Amino acid sequence: MLHWQWPWAAAVSVAAAIAVGALAFWLNARRDDADAAEAFGIDDDLKTDEGARLMRLWRRLGRTAAALLVAALTVTCAFTARPTHVDAQHERSATRDIVLCLDVSGSALPYDREVIDTYRSLVERFQGERIGMSIFNSTSRTVFPLTDDYAMVSRELDEASTLLEGVASQDNIDDMSDEQYQQVSDWLAGTQNRKNATSLIGDGLVSCAAMLPGFSYGRSQQDMDRDASIVLATDNVVSGTPTYTLEEALDMTSKAGITVDGLFSGPKESEGDEQTARMRTLIEQHGGVFLTQSNGDSVDGLVRSIDERQTKDVDTDDRAAWTDAPGWWTLALAVLVGAWLLVAWRLRR
């Protein structure tokens, strides 16, 4: 529905335009009288057929130019009244935090590119959630904190996928240049700060949970108003003595109201191993979903699982606001001014 925000401004503009037009008409009439008094023999020139034709053309062009100018002035007056329309929207905001937690130890690293691609698919299907990512080996590094800047998240995941392509197999590693090797090393920096220890999964999970509001000192009721999830990708192969076992870490996250879903990152032939079965059992015992890369529906299943647990979406009522709508008026003014300039140019010839 069209609405005029400042209708009084249009009335003022019209009055000003009429005053300026009357003054211009009076000044033009005085100039015509003066020109007529000084003209000699012009009537004789106009008696010819060519002269009469040119005079008729000149008058038609003059009337057309005046009409276009009046129309453009009218549209300009309408602009001053600020044409608007009602913009109605139904807003939905999500209250969910999701941390992508990735094992980058030597045994899991060749399969991490597939996991990164899974993460990219997850992010594409979310709307309004805050996403964060941490990688770990013996220690952890935050790749990016919780954010709803999906463009930045996509850039980070794209960069990680490109880098990890070089370590997907031994042949890829052999073909890496020194520069590519250094880029991978820089990306992994900060994840191997403990000697004689790799893939400390429980410690990595606790570090990922620490990215969620309130976890380090106990989640408050305000923090609990946001659903919290961790997508843990690992092969569950531990080397060394962790501060927290996977079971202890899952106990901590469960008490904090954080759900942990498991994504196996390892060779397909290891999906039936004891470590994998143990990880599946622990994840499912703590209310999470365990998926493997060989399951073609893994992304869909994980998204559905996370969505089913989402109970705190904030659905606001329909909202309406007046929004400026100059679109068609701008086009009309541009067309009128362009036509007037064309006619004025023809008059000068």
C-alpha positions as CSV (number, residue, x, y, z in Angstrom):
1,M,0.0,0.0,0.0
2,L,1.4,3.4,-1.0
3,H,1.8,5.9,1.8
4,W,3.1,9.5,1.8
5,Q,5.4,10.1,4.8
6,W,5.4,13.9,4.4
7,P,2.3,15.0,2.5
8,W,2.7,18.6,3.6
9,A,6.1,18.8,1.9
10,A,4.4,18.0,-1.5
11,A,2.0,20.9,-1.0
12,V,4.8,23.3,-0.1
13,S,6.8,22.1,-3.2
14,V,3.8,22.6,-5.5
15,A,3.2,26.1,-4.2
16,A,6.9,27.0,-4.7
17,A,6.9,25.5,-8.2
18,I,3.8,27.6,-9.1
19,A,5.5,30.7,-7.8
20,V,8.7,30.1,-9.7
21,G,6.7,29.2,-12.9
22,A,4.6,32.4,-12.7
23,L,7.8,34.5,-12.3
24,A,9.4,32.7,-15.3
25,F,6.3,33.2,-17.4
26,W,6.3,36.9,-16.6
27,L,10.0,37.4,-17.4
28,N,9.6,35.4,-20.6
29,A,6.6,37.6,-21.7
30,R,8.7,40.8,-21.1
31,R,11.5,39.4,-23.2
32,D,9.1,38.4,-26.1
33,D,7.7,41.9,-26.1
34,A,11.2,43.4,-26.3
35,D,12.2,41.0,-29.1
36,A,9.0,41.8,-31.1
37,A,9.7,45.6,-30.9
38,E,13.2,45.1,-32.3
39,A,12.3,42.5,-35.0
40,F,12.0,43.7,-38.7
41,G,10.6,41.7,-41.5
42,I,10.1,38.4,-39.6
43,D,6.4,38.2,-40.6
44,D,7.4,38.2,-44.2
45,D,9.8,35.3,-43.6
46,L,7.1,33.3,-41.9
47,K,4.8,33.6,-44.9
48,T,6.8,31.1,-46.9
49,D,5.8,27.4,-46.6
50,E,9.1,26.4,-45.1
51,G,9.0,29.1,-42.6
52,A,5.5,28.3,-41.5
53,R,6.4,24.6,-41.2
54,L,9.4,25.4,-39.0
55,M,7.3,27.7,-36.8
56,R,4.7,25.0,-36.3
57,L,7.4,22.5,-35.4
58,W,9.1,24.9,-33.0
59,R,5.8,25.6,-31.2
60,R,5.0,21.8,-30.9
61,L,8.5,21.2,-29.5
62,G,8.1,24.1,-27.1
63,R,4.8,22.8,-25.8
64,T,6.2,19.3,-25.5
65,A,9.2,20.6,-23.5
66,A,7.0,22.6,-21.2
67,A,4.7,19.5,-20.6
68,L,7.7,17.3,-19.9
69,L,9.1,19.9,-17.5
70,V,5.8,20.2,-15.7
71,A,5.6,16.4,-15.4
72,A,9.1,16.2,-14.0
73,L,8.4,19.0,-11.6
74,T,5.3,17.1,-10.4
75,V,7.3,13.9,-9.8
76,T,9.9,15.9,-7.9
77,C,7.2,17.3,-5.7
78,A,6.0,13.8,-5.1
79,F,9.5,12.8,-4.0
80,T,9.5,15.5,-1.3
81,A,6.5,13.7,0.3
82,R,8.6,10.5,0.6
83,P,6.5,7.7,-1.0
84,T,6.7,4.6,1.2
85,H,5.1,1.2,1.5
86,V,4.5,-1.3,4.3
87,D,7.3,-3.9,4.7
88,A,5.9,-6.9,6.6
89,Q,8.3,-9.6,7.8
90,H,8.2,-12.7,9.9
91,E,11.4,-12.9,11.8
92,R,13.0,-16.1,13.2
93,S,16.1,-16.2,15.3
94,A,17.9,-19.3,16.4
95,T,19.4,-19.7,19.9
96,R,21.9,-22.4,19.1
97,D,25.7,-22.6,19.4
98,I,27.6,-25.3,17.4
99,V,31.3,-26.0,17.7
100,L,33.1,-28.0,15.0
101,C,35.8,-30.0,16.9
102,L,38.4,-31.6,14.6
103,D,41.1,-34.1,15.4
104,V,44.2,-33.2,13.4
105,S,46.6,-35.9,14.7
106,G,48.6,-37.9,12.2
107,S,46.2,-40.8,12.1
108,A,43.2,-38.6,11.4
109,L,44.7,-35.9,9.3
110,P,44.5,-37.8,5.9
111,Y,40.7,-38.0,6.4
112,D,40.1,-34.5,7.7
113,R,39.4,-33.0,4.3
114,E,36.3,-35.2,4.0
115,V,35.3,-34.0,7.5
116,I,35.9,-30.4,6.5
117,D,33.6,-30.9,3.5
118,T,31.0,-32.4,5.8
119,Y,31.3,-29.3,8.0
120,R,30.8,-27.1,4.9
121,S,27.6,-29.0,4.1
122,L,26.4,-28.6,7.7
123,V,27.0,-24.8,7.7
124,E,25.1,-24.5,4.4
125,R,22.0,-25.9,6.0
126,F,22.0,-23.8,9.2
127,Q,20.4,-20.4,9.5
128,G,20.9,-18.0,12.5
129,E,23.1,-20.4,14.5
130,R,26.5,-19.3,15.8
131,I,29.3,-21.6,14.5
132,G,32.8,-22.0,15.9
133,M,35.7,-24.3,15.1
134,S,38.6,-25.8,17.0
135,I,41.3,-28.3,16.0
136,F,43.3,-30.4,18.4
137,N,46.1,-32.9,18.6
138,S,47.9,-32.9,22.0
139,T,46.7,-29.3,22.5
140,S,44.0,-27.2,20.8
141,R,43.8,-24.2,18.6
142,T,40.7,-22.1,17.9
143,V,40.3,-21.7,14.1
144,F,37.4,-19.2,14.5
145,P,35.3,-18.4,17.5
146,L,31.5,-18.6,17.7
147,T,30.1,-16.4,15.0
148,D,27.1,-16.0,12.7
149,D,29.2,-14.6,9.9
150,Y,28.7,-17.5,7.5
151,A,30.7,-15.8,4.8
152,M,33.8,-15.9,7.0
153,V,33.0,-19.4,8.1
154,S,32.8,-20.6,4.5
155,R,36.1,-18.9,3.7
156,E,37.9,-20.6,6.6
157,L,36.5,-24.0,5.7
158,D,37.3,-23.5,2.0
159,E,40.9,-22.6,3.0
160,A,41.2,-25.6,5.3
161,S,39.8,-28.0,2.6
162,T,42.4,-26.7,0.1
163,L,45.3,-27.1,2.5
164,L,44.3,-30.6,3.7
165,E,44.0,-31.8,0.1
166,G,47.8,-32.0,0.2
167,V,47.8,-34.5,3.0
168,A,44.9,-36.7,1.9
169,S,47.4,-39.5,0.8
170,Q,51.1,-40.3,0.7
171,D,51.2,-39.4,-3.0
172,N,49.7,-36.0,-2.3
173,I,52.3,-35.4,0.5
174,D,55.1,-36.4,-1.9
175,D,53.9,-33.9,-4.5
176,M,53.7,-31.0,-2.0
177,S,56.0,-28.1,-2.5
178,D,57.9,-26.5,0.4
179,E,55.5,-23.6,0.4
180,Q,52.5,-25.9,0.6
181,Y,54.1,-27.9,3.4
182,Q,54.7,-24.7,5.3
183,Q,51.1,-23.6,4.9
184,V,49.9,-26.8,6.4
185,S,52.4,-26.6,9.2
186,D,51.2,-23.0,9.9
187,W,47.6,-24.1,10.0
188,L,48.4,-26.9,12.5
189,A,50.5,-24.6,14.7
190,G,49.6,-24.8,18.3
191,T,48.1,-28.3,18.2
192,Q,51.3,-30.3,19.2
193,N,52.7,-28.6,22.2
194,R,53.0,-31.7,24.4
195,K,55.8,-34.2,23.9
196,N,55.2,-37.9,23.4
197,A,51.4,-37.3,23.1
198,T,49.0,-37.1,20.2
199,S,45.3,-37.2,19.6
200,L,44.3,-36.5,23.2
201,I,40.6,-36.7,22.4
202,G,39.2,-36.0,25.8
203,D,41.3,-32.9,26.3
204,G,40.4,-31.7,22.8
205,L,36.7,-32.1,23.5
206,V,37.0,-30.2,26.7
207,S,38.8,-27.4,24.9
208,C,36.1,-27.3,22.3
209,A,33.4,-27.1,25.0
210,A,35.3,-24.2,26.6
211,M,34.4,-22.2,23.5
212,L,30.7,-22.3,24.6
213,P,29.5,-19.6,27.0
214,G,29.9,-20.4,30.7
215,F,31.4,-23.9,30.3
216,S,34.6,-23.2,32.2
217,Y,32.8,-22.1,35.3
218,G,29.5,-23.9,35.0
219,R,26.8,-22.9,32.5
220,S,24.3,-20.5,34.1
221,Q,20.5,-20.5,33.4
222,Q,21.1,-17.7,30.9
223,D,23.6,-19.8,29.1
224,M,21.2,-22.7,29.1
225,D,18.7,-20.6,27.1
226,R,21.0,-21.3,24.1
227,D,21.2,-24.9,22.9
228,A,24.8,-26.0,22.6
229,S,26.2,-28.8,20.4
230,I,29.6,-30.1,19.5
231,V,30.4,-32.1,16.3
232,L,33.4,-34.1,17.3
233,A,35.4,-35.6,14.4
234,T,38.1,-38.1,15.4
235,D,39.2,-41.7,14.9
236,N,39.4,-42.2,18.7
237,V,43.1,-43.4,18.5
238,V,44.8,-42.0,21.6
239,S,48.6,-41.9,22.0
240,G,49.7,-40.6,25.4
241,T,48.2,-39.8,28.7
242,P,45.3,-37.3,28.5
243,T,44.1,-35.1,31.3
244,Y,40.5,-36.2,30.5
245,T,39.4,-39.4,28.9
246,L,36.7,-39.3,26.3
247,E,34.2,-40.6,28.8
248,E,35.2,-38.0,31.4
249,A,34.9,-35.2,28.8
250,L,31.5,-36.5,27.7
251,D,30.4,-36.6,31.4
252,M,31.4,-32.9,31.7
253,T,29.7,-31.7,28.6
254,S,26.5,-33.7,29.4
255,K,26.3,-32.1,32.9
256,A,26.7,-28.7,31.2
257,G,23.8,-29.4,28.9
258,I,26.0,-29.7,25.8
259,T,25.2,-32.4,23.3
260,V,28.2,-34.1,21.5
261,D,27.7,-35.8,18.2
262,G,30.4,-38.0,16.8
263,L,31.8,-38.1,13.3
264,F,34.3,-40.9,12.6
265,S,37.4,-39.6,10.7
266,G,39.5,-42.6,9.8
267,P,39.8,-45.3,7.2
268,K,36.6,-47.2,6.3
269,E,38.3,-50.5,7.3
270,S,38.6,-49.2,10.8
271,E,34.9,-48.5,11.3
272,G,34.4,-51.8,13.0
273,D,37.5,-51.6,15.3
274,E,37.2,-51.6,19.1
275,Q,38.1,-47.9,19.4
276,T,35.4,-47.0,16.9
277,A,32.8,-49.1,18.7
278,R,33.8,-47.6,22.0
279,M,33.4,-44.1,20.7
280,R,30.0,-44.9,19.2
281,T,28.8,-46.4,22.6
282,L,30.0,-43.4,24.6
283,I,28.5,-40.8,22.2
284,E,25.1,-42.6,22.1
285,Q,25.1,-43.1,25.9
286,H,25.4,-39.3,26.3
287,G,22.6,-38.5,23.9
288,G,24.6,-37.9,20.8
289,V,24.5,-39.3,17.3
290,F,27.5,-41.3,15.9
291,L,28.0,-41.2,12.1
292,T,30.7,-42.5,9.8
293,Q,32.0,-41.1,6.6
294,S,30.9,-44.2,4.7
295,N,27.3,-43.5,5.5
296,G,26.0,-41.5,2.5
297,D,23.2,-39.9,4.6
298,S,25.6,-38.8,7.4
299,V,25.2,-35.0,6.8
300,D,21.4,-35.2,6.5
301,G,21.2,-37.4,9.5
302,L,23.3,-35.1,11.6
303,V,21.4,-32.0,10.5
304,R,18.1,-33.7,11.3
305,S,19.4,-34.8,14.7
306,I,20.6,-31.3,15.6
307,D,17.3,-29.8,14.4
308,E,15.2,-32.2,16.4
309,R,17.0,-31.2,19.5
310,Q,16.5,-27.5,18.8
311,T,13.7,-26.4,21.1
312,K,14.5,-22.8,21.7
313,D,13.9,-21.1,18.4
314,V,12.6,-17.6,19.0
315,D,9.8,-16.9,16.6
316,T,8.8,-13.3,16.8
317,D,5.4,-12.0,15.6
318,D,4.9,-10.5,12.2
319,R,6.5,-7.0,12.1
320,A,5.6,-4.2,9.8
321,A,7.5,-1.0,9.1
322,W,7.2,1.9,6.6
323,T,10.0,1.6,4.0
324,D,10.9,4.3,1.4
325,A,9.8,3.2,-2.0
326,P,11.3,5.6,-4.6
327,G,11.9,3.0,-7.2
328,W,9.2,3.7,-9.9
329,W,9.2,7.4,-9.1
330,T,13.0,7.6,-9.7
331,L,12.6,5.8,-13.0
332,A,9.8,8.2,-14.1
333,L,11.8,11.2,-13.2
334,A,14.8,9.9,-15.1
335,V,12.7,9.2,-18.2
336,L,11.0,12.7,-18.1
337,V,14.3,14.6,-17.6
338,G,15.9,12.6,-20.4
339,A,13.0,13.3,-22.8
340,W,13.1,17.0,-21.9
341,L,16.8,17.2,-22.5
342,L,16.3,15.6,-25.9
343,V,13.5,18.0,-26.9
344,A,15.5,21.0,-25.6
345,W,18.4,20.0,-27.7
346,R,16.2,19.8,-30.8
347,L,14.8,23.2,-30.1
348,R,18.3,24.7,-30.1
349,R,19.1,23.4,-33.6
